[in-house]
Amino acid sequence: MIKIGISGFCGRMGSRIFELAKKDTDLKVVFGLEVKNHKDIGNAKDKVIITDNPEEIKNCDCLVEFSTPQATIEHLDYLVKFKKCAVIGTTGLNQSEIEKIKLASKTIPILFSPNTSIGVNLLFKLVDISSSILKDYKVYIKEAHHIHKKDAPSGTAKKILEIIKEKGFNIDIKDIEAKREGEIVGDHKIIFESEFDKLEIFHSAKTRDIFAKGALLAVKWIVNKKPKLYSMEEVLGLV
């Protein structure tokens, strides 16, 4: 059985990861991490203690990290100290913070993805193929999320942009159309358009469970892997 800790335990994603993990006989949640002074520190949910002490990382096999950039980077030191692997889905990280994750991955296995959804990672592959072929097309990126999402554009949209730019397209982050409306879980659309036709690739998340399901799949995959920075594409066999 794989023992996991969940960082961002009381958040929208952490809560769904916990609910799905409880139903998986291969997994056991051994603690929930939250920020200091969180109202639930010291309480238990279904016998899982909620703590603000990152030393608890020593008690898990893998940390599932869906929290803030600050907390994510703080926990890296403990992951390296205790030689534990991690699945990181935190968004809003700057380049300096991303470089710290890359550095830690030289010591421990880390799966880092702005979106752990199986469907979205297939979308990444479709975008990669399309941008390799449709060189003479104009390309547009649009995304929409709920009003509570702090970062804009989304980490997923930034990943899509990165894939497209690598193929030589002249498009920048300011060109991404980002909307924050209601309770939209997550919509992403990529449009390739020429004088003659238009190709649209669209993914719409119905519930956050798609991200939780992918994250737990990644946990099972990364345990016992060698130190390296891994991607969901590798988990799904898309590379």
Buried (B, 14 or more C-beta within 10 A) or exposed (E): EBBBBBBBBBBBBBBBBBEBBEEBEEBBBBBBBBBEEBEBBEBEBEEBBBBBEBEBBEEBBBBBBBBBBEBBBEBBEBBBBBEBBBBBBBBBBEEEBBEBBEEBBEEBBBBBBBBBBBEBBBBBBBBBEBBEEBEEBBBBBBBBBEEEBEBEBBBBBBBBBEBBBEBEBEBEEEEBEBEBEEEBBBBBBBBBBEEEEEBEBEBEBEEBBBBBBBBBBBBBBBBEBEBEBBBBBBBBEEE
